[in-house]
Amino acid sequence: MTPSPVLFIDHADALGGAERSLLLLMTFLDRNRWQPHLIAPPGQLAKEAVAAGHPVHVQSLPRLRGSSRSLLDLWKQARRISKTAREIGAAIIHSNTVRATAYASLAARLASVPLVWHMRDFWLSEAEPSSKWADRTGKSIFCALASRVITNSHAVAEHLPCSTRASVLHNGIDLAHFDLAHNTAHNKACICQAAGFPVDAPIVGMVGRTRPWKGQDTFLHMALQLAEQVPECRFLIVGGDPFGVQDDYEAHLLALGSQPSLADRVHWSGQLDDVRPALAAIDLYVHPGAPEPFGLVNIEAMAMGKPVVAFAHGALPEIVLHEETGLLVAPGDAAALTASVSRLLRDPEKYHSMGRAGRLRVEEHFRIERTVNQLEGLYQELVGNV
């Protein structure tokens, strides 16, 4: 059997959650049935794909919103994508980001190839738009042009005008990569040494880009309260600014974290290529941000046997089972978030039990093999219908 080429398209030059998920999908596809190709600009995503052995067609996809040459760029780059699709004999074009979908939807029509639109966000813009009509109009256009619509959560599907057509494929992870063997005393000792923490201190951690909606400020306000309630507790913040956004948010966070009661209790690791040692070192994982379309790091923390404490909004209720794999509190209730973390810190037997249950949940529901199996079923329906 000759494998059918699938042309994936992503506009990012860095690696965010969407790009990491894409690389996993490409890597775990059955190569006897599918041959993944990638269109992406020069950068880390393209490099990682090449390193994984995937054919990469380097192409920049300029920002369209607010550009005076958006129509020209759209036409020029879409034609180039369609040419690549014809050259490789693509059976399917699979767009992984919103900007990629703008180009891919036109390219798919030009090349007469079915389009899979993978929607991983609530909105077509990075943040919630002030005017919803433009967002809904754009989504309606993409819905009409796509042969299949995929979302990474039910929460995302609910934001689409074609929600009844959307197939929900939860993100998956490679459990072999998050093997529990990483949960060693050595990992915690290394983190504690780098941070200046006592080796026996309970550690509460979070991972995320340093952006306001990730909730680092909420995490630090929580840490202020916990420093009084559980003085022995320490706090680990993992994350940086891989997309190069320049504003004063990081300075605001540093000011919060430098308060006397936190100065020796908070450690900032910066951006890490490998979050496993950090996740292995913590005792509790906290997700304090705005509603997430998915929140991949939550299943990574669960895979490492850590309980998750989070607000019950976005896709988190689809991931965390309240009182079983972690604790969910009312959205925006920072006091309840603090109380839940405090409660678990005082009951190690409980949080260890939740951590074990979290690992089992990932094994049953969030393995990349399960996600890819569902995706291949959708692909087969499309190829059979061509």
C-alpha positions in Angstrom: 0.0 0.0 0.0 1.3 3.4 -1.0 0.9 5.9 1.9 -1.3 8.9 1.2 0.5 12.2 1.7 -1.0 14.6 4.3 0.1 18.2 4.1 0.2 19.9 7.5 0.3 23.7 7.7 1.4 25.8 10.7 2.4 29.5 10.7 4.5 29.5 13.9 8.3 29.6 14.0 8.4 28.8 17.7 7.0 25.8 19.7 3.8 26.3 21.5 1.4 23.7 22.7 -0.3 23.5 19.3 3.0 22.9 17.6 4.1 20.3 20.0 0.8 18.5 19.5 1.2 18.7 15.8 4.7 17.2 15.9 3.3 14.3 17.9 0.5 13.7 15.5 2.9 13.6 12.6 5.3 11.3 14.4 2.7 8.8 15.4 0.7 8.5 12.2 0.9 5.0 10.6 3.6 5.5 7.9 2.2 2.5 6.0 -1.0 4.5 5.4 0.0 8.2 5.7 3.0 10.3 4.7 3.1 13.6 6.7 4.6 16.7 5.1 4.8 20.1 6.8 4.6 23.7 5.6 6.1 26.0 8.2 8.3 29.1 8.3 12.0 28.9 9.2 12.3 28.4 12.9 12.1 25.9 15.8 9.0 24.0 14.5 10.6 23.4 11.1 13.9 22.3 12.7 12.1 19.9 15.1 10.1 18.4 12.2 13.3 17.9 10.1 15.0 16.3 13.1 12.1 13.9 13.4 12.5 12.9 9.8 9.5 14.7 8.3 9.6 16.4 4.9 9.4 20.1 5.5 8.5 22.7 2.9 9.8 26.0 4.3 7.3 28.8 3.7 6.5 31.9 5.7 2.8 32.8 6.2 2.6 36.5 6.9 0.2 38.0 9.4 -3.0 39.0 7.7 -5.0 40.9 10.3 -4.2 44.6 10.0 -1.9 44.2 7.1 -2.2 46.5 4.1 -1.1 43.7 1.8 -3.2 40.9 3.3 -5.1 40.0 0.1 -1.9 39.9 -1.9 -0.2 37.7 0.7 -3.2 35.5 1.0 -3.4 34.9 -2.8 0.4 34.5 -3.3 1.0 32.1 -0.4 -2.2 30.1 -1.0 -1.1 29.5 -4.6 2.3 28.4 -3.4 0.7 25.9 -0.9 -1.6 24.6 -3.6 1.4 24.0 -5.8 3.2 22.1 -3.1 0.0 20.0 -2.5 -0.2 19.1 -6.1 3.6 18.3 -6.3 3.5 15.8 -3.4 0.1 14.4 -4.4 -1.5 15.5 -1.1 -4.7 13.5 -0.3 -5.5 15.9 2.6 -4.5 19.4 3.7 -4.5 19.7 7.5 -4.3 23.2 9.0 -3.1 23.5 12.6 -3.5 27.2 13.5 -6.0 29.9 12.7 -3.6 31.9 10.4 -2.6 28.6 8.6 -6.3 27.9 8.1 -6.8 31.3 6.3 -4.2 30.3 3.8 -5.0 26.6 3.7 -8.8 27.1 3.0 -8.0 28.9 -0.2 -5.2 26.6 -1.1 -7.3 23.5 -0.7 -9.9 24.9 -3.1 -7.2 25.8 -5.6 -5.7 22.3 -5.4 -9.0 20.5 -5.2 -7.9 18.7 -2.0 -10.1 18.2 1.1 -9.3 20.5 4.1 -9.1 19.4 7.7 -9.4 22.5 9.9 -7.9 21.8 13.4 -9.3 24.5 15.7 -7.3 24.7 18.9 -8.5 28.1 20.3 -11.8 29.7 21.4 -11.3 32.7 19.1 -9.8 33.5 15.7 -7.7 36.1 17.5 -5.3 35.3 20.4 -7.6 37.0 23.0 -11.3 37.3 23.2 -12.4 39.8 20.6 -14.5 42.9 21.7 -16.8 42.3 18.7 -18.0 38.8 18.2 -19.6 39.2 14.8 -16.3 39.2 12.9 -15.1 36.2 14.8 -18.3 34.3 14.1 -18.3 35.3 10.4 -14.7 34.1 10.0 -15.5 30.8 11.7 -18.6 30.4 9.5 -16.4 30.8 6.4 -13.9 28.2 7.7 -16.7 25.8 8.6 -18.1 26.1 5.1 -14.7 25.5 3.4 -13.5 22.7 5.6 -14.3 19.1 4.7 -13.8 18.1 8.4 -13.6 20.3 11.5 -11.6 19.0 14.5 -11.4 20.6 17.9 -9.1 19.7 20.8 -11.9 20.0 23.4 -15.7 20.2 23.7 -15.1 23.7 25.2 -13.7 24.8 21.9 -16.4 23.1 19.8 -19.0 25.0 21.7 -17.6 28.3 20.3 -18.1 27.2 16.7 -21.2 27.9 14.6 -20.7 24.4 13.2 -20.3 22.7 16.5 -22.5 19.8 15.6 -20.1 19.0 12.7 -16.9 19.2 14.9 -15.1 16.0 15.9 -13.5 16.4 19.3 -10.0 14.9 19.5 -8.4 15.6 22.9 -4.7 16.2 22.7 -2.6 13.2 23.6 1.0 12.8 24.9 3.7 10.2 24.5 3.5 8.4 27.8 6.9 6.8 27.2 8.3 10.3 27.3 6.6 11.0 30.6 7.7 7.8 32.2 7.3 7.7 36.0 10.9 6.7 36.2 11.6 10.4 36.0 10.0 10.8 39.4 13.2 10.4 41.4 14.7 12.1 44.4 17.5 13.3 42.2 15.2 15.5 40.2 13.8 17.2 43.3 17.2 17.6 44.7 18.5 19.3 41.6 15.6 21.7 41.5 15.9 22.5 45.2 19.7 23.1 44.8 19.1 25.5 41.9 16.3 27.3 43.7 17.9 27.3 47.2 14.9 25.3 48.6 15.1 22.8 51.5 15.2 19.3 50.0 12.2 18.3 52.1 10.0 21.3 51.3 6.7 20.7 49.6 6.7 22.4 46.2 3.7 23.9 44.3 4.4 24.6 40.7 2.9 25.9 37.4 4.1 25.9 33.8 3.1 28.5 31.1 4.2 31.3 28.8 4.6 34.5 30.7 1.3 36.0 29.5 -1.5 37.5 31.6 -4.0 34.8 30.7 -1.7 32.1 32.0 -2.3 33.4 35.5 1.2 33.8 37.0 0.0 36.9 38.9 -2.8 34.8 40.4 -0.3 32.1 41.3 1.9 34.6 43.1 -1.1 36.1 45.1 -1.9 32.5 46.1 1.7 32.0 47.1 1.5 35.0 49.4 -1.4 33.5 51.3 0.2 30.1 51.4 3.4 31.4 52.7 1.5 32.4 55.9 -0.6 29.3 56.1 2.1 26.7 55.1 5.4 28.4 55.7 7.5 25.4 54.7 5.9 25.4 51.2 8.0 26.6 48.1 6.9 27.7 44.7 8.2 26.9 41.2 7.2 28.9 38.1 8.3 27.5 34.7 7.9 29.5 31.5 9.2 32.3 29.4 8.3 34.3 26.3 9.1 32.0 23.3 7.1 34.2 20.9 8.9 37.4 21.8 6.0 39.5 23.1 7.5 42.7 24.6 5.5 44.3 27.4 5.7 44.9 31.1 4.0 41.8 32.4 7.2 40.0 33.3 8.4 43.1 35.3 5.1 43.1 37.1 5.6 39.4 38.1 9.1 40.0 39.3 7.9 42.8 41.5 5.2 40.6 43.0 7.7 37.7 43.6 10.3 39.9 45.2 8.1 40.8 48.2 9.9 39.8 51.5 7.6 36.8 52.2 8.2 35.4 48.7 11.7 36.3 47.9 13.3 33.1 49.1 10.2 30.9 48.4 9.7 31.5 44.7 12.0 30.1 41.9 11.7 31.2 38.3 13.2 28.6 36.0 12.5 30.5 32.7 11.6 28.6 29.5 12.5 25.0 29.6 12.8 22.7 26.6 12.1 19.7 28.9 9.6 20.3 31.7 9.8 16.7 33.0 12.4 17.4 35.8 10.4 20.3 37.0 7.1 18.4 37.0 8.9 15.5 38.7 10.1 17.9 41.5 6.8 19.4 42.4 4.2 17.9 44.7 1.1 19.8 43.4 0.4 21.4 40.0 -1.7 24.5 39.9 -3.4 25.9 36.7 -4.4 29.4 37.7 -5.1 31.1 34.3 -8.0 32.0 32.1 -10.1 29.4 30.4 -7.9 27.1 28.3 -8.9 25.6 25.0 -7.1 22.5 26.3 -4.1 23.0 28.5 -1.6 20.3 27.5 0.6 20.8 30.6 -2.2 19.6 32.8 -2.1 16.1 31.3 1.7 16.2 31.4 1.6 16.9 35.1 -1.0 14.1 35.6 1.2 11.7 33.6 4.0 12.5 36.1 1.6 11.5 38.9 0.8 15.0 40.1 -2.6 16.2 41.3 -4.0 19.3 39.5 -5.7 22.2 41.2 -7.4 24.5 38.8 -10.4 26.7 38.0 -13.4 24.8 36.6 -13.6 26.5 33.2 -12.5 25.9 29.6 -11.4 22.4 29.0 -10.2 21.7 32.5 -13.3 19.8 33.6 -12.7 17.5 30.6 -9.3 16.7 31.9 -9.4 16.9 35.7 -11.8 14.7 37.7 -12.8 16.7 40.8 -11.8 15.0 44.0 -10.3 12.1 42.0 -7.3 13.4 40.0 -7.3 16.9 41.5 -9.5 19.7 42.7 -11.6 22.2 40.6 -12.9 25.5 42.0 -15.3 28.1 40.8 -13.8 30.2 38.0 -12.0 33.3 39.3 -12.3 32.3 43.0 -8.7 32.8 44.0 -9.5 32.2 47.7 -10.9 28.8 46.9 -7.9 28.0 44.7 -5.6 28.8 47.7 -7.8 26.9 50.1 -7.7 23.8 47.9 -3.9 23.9 47.6 -3.6 24.4 51.3 -6.0 21.5 52.0 -3.9 19.1 49.8 -0.6 20.2 51.3 -1.9 19.2 54.7 -2.9 15.8 53.4 0.0 14.1 51.5 -1.7 10.8 51.4 -4.6 12.4 49.6 -2.5 14.2 47.0 -0.4 11.1 46.3 -3.6 9.1 45.7 -4.9 11.8 43.3 -1.5 11.7 41.5 -1.8 8.0 40.9 -5.3 8.4 39.7 -4.2 11.2 37.3 -1.6 8.9 35.8 -4.2 6.2 35.2 -6.6 8.8 33.6 -3.9 9.9 31.1 -3.1 6.2 30.3 -6.8 5.6 29.5 -7.9 8.9 27.8 -4.9 11.0 26.7 -2.4 8.8 25.0 -1.2 10.1 21.7 -1.9 6.7 20.1 -5.6 7.1 21.0 -5.7 10.6 19.4 -4.0 9.4 16.3 -6.3 6.4 15.9 -9.3 8.8 15.9 -7.6 11.1 13.5 -6.7 8.3 11.1 -10.4 7.3 11.1 -11.4 10.8 10.0 -8.7 10.8 7.3 -9.9 7.4 6.0 -13.4 8.8 5.6 -12.1 11.7 3.6 -9.9 9.6 1.3 -12.7 7.2 0.8 -15.0 10.1 -0.2 -12.6 11.7 -2.7 
